[in-house]
Amino acid sequence: NAGVMQNPRHLVRRRGQEARLRCSPMKGHSHVYWYRQLPEEGLKFMVYLQKENIIDESGMPKERFSAEFPKEGPSILRIQQVVRGDSAAYFCASSPGLARGETQYFGPGTRLLVL
Amino acid sequence: RKEVEQDPGPFNVPEGATVAFNCTYSNSASQSFFWYRQDCRKEPKLLMSVYSSGNEDGRFTAQLNRASQYISLLIRDSKLSDSATYLCVVNLRGNTPLVFGKGTRLSVIA
């Protein structure tokens, strides 16, 4: 049973380019969460999605960031016109969303470096 | 006040030592509590859930005090492989984002 998959594992972009991060949840999981971890910081929530719906995007920066979880295929976190401050590890987590206390399982992360 | 606060660390302990981590959370409505472990440049991995009655998993014991909004993790007989950052994590309720502390770094030294 494959875990949460993320790709690419490492991504280098120049300022102003676009970054696309992909996440495939664990089999049977329909809830996806994206978190960002800045260097020497804790993980911060960005966005929570279910298939074709954004449930909570309260942690997403208002500009340049967007997320989707289409009916078919992985969840995508898109960062337009990247800046150096976007350099971070971006983790995706999934859960089946069935029960209180059900925790989330994390993918290996995508490490974004903006030059 | 931060939502989840942890001892800043780092904790440097010899093999075989007992070490305790503390954590406090600000939202009294929180319902679920966890300890995660994160190795350098890796993803967080669930170490254990924390229950009101306290729970133990081998050398690891977790405690929760809802009245004080306090969570603890005790590691007995530390191993070199226990070296990692330990994250205190709180969840308001199911299907909501996890709230992470900044983590406490542990180094177990031979």
Chai-1 contact restraints between the chains, C-beta under 6 A:
chainA,res_idxA,chainB,res_idxB,connection_type,confidence,min_distance_angstrom,max_distance_angstrom,comment,restraint_id
A,Y33,B,P97,contact,1.0,0.0,6.0,A-B,restraint_1
A,G42,B,F100,contact,1.0,0.0,6.0,A-B,restraint_2
A,G42,B,G101,contact,1.0,0.0,6.0,A-B,restraint_3
A,G42,B,K102,contact,1.0,0.0,6.0,A-B,restraint_4
A,L43,B,F100,contact,1.0,0.0,6.0,A-B,restraint_5
A,F45,B,P97,contact,1.0,0.0,6.0,A-B,restraint_6
A,Y48,B,P97,contact,1.0,0.0,6.0,A-B,restraint_7
A,F91,B,E43,contact,1.0,0.0,6.0,A-B,restraint_8
A,G97,B,N95,contact,1.0,0.0,6.0,A-B,restraint_9
A,R100,B,G94,contact,1.0,0.0,6.0,A-B,restraint_10
A,G101,B,S32,contact,1.0,0.0,6.0,A-B,restraint_11
A,T103,B,F34,contact,1.0,0.0,6.0,A-B,restraint_12
A,T103,B,L46,contact,1.0,0.0,6.0,A-B,restraint_13
A,Q104,B,L98,contact,1.0,0.0,6.0,A-B,restraint_14
A,F106,B,E43,contact,1.0,0.0,6.0,A-B,restraint_15
A,F106,B,P44,contact,1.0,0.0,6.0,A-B,restraint_16
A,P108,B,E43,contact,1.0,0.0,6.0,A-B,restraint_17
A,G109,B,E43,contact,1.0,0.0,6.0,A-B,restraint_18
